[in-house]
Amino acid sequence: MGGAGRPWRPAAVHRILGIVTDLPAARHCNHCHKPLAADDRFCPRCGRSADLGADPEATLVNPVATPADSEPTLVRADAPPPGTSLPFKDRLQQALGREYEIIALTGQGGFARVYRAQDPRLNRTVAIKVLKPEMLQIPEIVERFRAEGIALAKLRHPGIVPIFDIRERDGLIYYIMPFVHGATLESRLEHRVPPFEVRRILSELADALAAAHRAQMIHLDIKPANVFLEGDLAKVLLMDFGIAKSMTEHVAGKVQIVGTPEYMSPEQAQGLAGIDHRSDVYSLGALGYRMLVGRPPFRGTRVTQTLAKQVTETATPIREINPTVPKDFADAIMRCLSKDPAQRFSAALELRAALDAVTFFTGGGEPVKPSPRGVSPALLVALGLVLGVLIGFALR
């Protein structure tokens, strides 16, 4: 990675190509177009067999190339693994015993499934995230899943979903989390998001990331699918620390490229060692760009092209595409996308401060000043009404 004053040379692209040329194309269902994980043989939405397609925002973790002339073997998603007779859901219920009662499968990704379950002792609904059976045979995946649970256990912040427990029992590894109602940000991105709402989402994410960074954790996979909007108020929650890295880890030389290409920082896209929290700041900028513009700052027809663009190209200025975005807001996002980490915001809270300072304008040309941090406008109105009632009683 070049320092200040050093250009980002095309030679970096050759290093990228040498590492990830053989990555398999990402996929989506040809019937209902739901994005598919690399190992999905059936679509989790419509149940039909999964053919090759393209999921442009799949997370790359320990990718393995598939020979072009080989045909995948289709198996039932819940087929029991060799040496067992129970379907996977029944195996999990057996491991849980009477402590939790599985209700339904609510989601799955490339490596894990999430079930909704009932805790009869405390009369609460929980989420159980469990590593898929076919992933249990891959030590690197098991260790990464275990590390995610440990990372989450260290974090305490309203914007990060905590875990209650992590267990390894009957050949399965899983952890128990609160069950939250809502939807991912990805499901809300059919159209551009209003700039005022983008600022709110990014501000809340910056607060959550700041807590992770204080705990010496780098997320490394900030993207719409890993941002959850909870409830009617769409409270922002940062999810999926599956590839999070400790800032205290010191690795020399090149490292494995992990993350989602459209939201990777240049240093992450090159597999450079010594990545720090400013990589997450870049990813926040890429996410903000996606919401404001309607597409990520960089996207190629292949993974390698996207990674190369992250390293060598400059994103189209936001206001050239969406002139409704305030200039200071657009400038803050573009600063996050600086190729040199030293030119980005030095911390997530510095970005938060810049977002707080953004001024919006009404149709009449009047500026909309940011509300005091942490105080809801609705709460201020309610307090005013209560104060008015109290004054009325006092004057009687």
NORWO-V522368 format. One record per backbone hydrogen bond with DSSP energy under -1.0 kcal/mol. CO is the residue of the C=O (numbers start at 1). NH is the residue of the N-H. Records with the same first field share a line. If there is no record, write none. Layout:
CO = NH / NH
//
This chain:
3 = 6
9 = 12
10 = 13 / 14
11 = 15
12 = 16
13 = 17
14 = 18
16 = 19 / 20
17 = 21
20 = 23
27 = 36
29 = 33
34 = 29
37 = 40
41 = 50
43 = 47
48 = 43
55 = 58
60 = 259
67 = 70
76 = 79
81 = 84
87 = 91
88 = 92
89 = 93
90 = 94
91 = 95
92 = 96
93 = 97
96 = 99
101 = 118
104 = 116
107 = 114
111 = 132
112 = 109
113 = 130
114 = 106 / 107
115 = 128
116 = 103 / 104
117 = 126
118 = 101
119 = 123 / 124
124 = 119
125 = 179
126 = 117
127 = 177
128 = 115
129 = 175
130 = 113
132 = 135
135 = 138
138 = 142
139 = 143
140 = 144
141 = 145
142 = 146
143 = 147
144 = 148
145 = 149
146 = 150
147 = 151
148 = 152
149 = 153
152 = 155
157 = 160
159 = 238
165 = 176
167 = 174
169 = 172
172 = 169
173 = 131
174 = 167
175 = 129
176 = 164 / 165
177 = 127
181 = 231
183 = 229
185 = 188
186 = 189
194 = 198
195 = 199
196 = 200
197 = 201
198 = 202
199 = 203
200 = 204
201 = 205
202 = 206
203 = 207
204 = 208
205 = 209
206 = 210
207 = 211
208 = 212
209 = 213
210 = 214
211 = 215
212 = 217
213 = 216
216 = 247
218 = 245
223 = 226
224 = 186 / 227
226 = 239
227 = 185
228 = 237
229 = 183
230 = 235
231 = 234
235 = 230
237 = 228
241 = 244
245 = 218
246 = 249
259 = 60
260 = 263
265 = 269
266 = 270
267 = 272
268 = 271
271 = 255
276 = 279
277 = 281
278 = 282
279 = 283
280 = 284
281 = 285
282 = 286
283 = 287
284 = 288
285 = 289
286 = 290
287 = 291
288 = 292
289 = 293
290 = 294
291 = 193
302 = 306
303 = 307
304 = 308
305 = 309
306 = 310
307 = 311
308 = 312
309 = 313
317 = 320
318 = 321 / 322
322 = 325
326 = 330
327 = 331
328 = 332
329 = 333
330 = 334
331 = 335
332 = 336
333 = 337
335 = 338
340 = 343
341 = 344
347 = 351
348 = 352
349 = 353
350 = 354
351 = 355
352 = 356
353 = 357
355 = 358
360 = 368
362 = 365
366 = 362
368 = 360
372 = 375
376 = 380
377 = 381
378 = 382
379 = 383
380 = 384
381 = 385
382 = 386
383 = 387
384 = 388
385 = 389
386 = 390
387 = 391
388 = 392
389 = 393
390 = 394
391 = 395
393 = 396
//
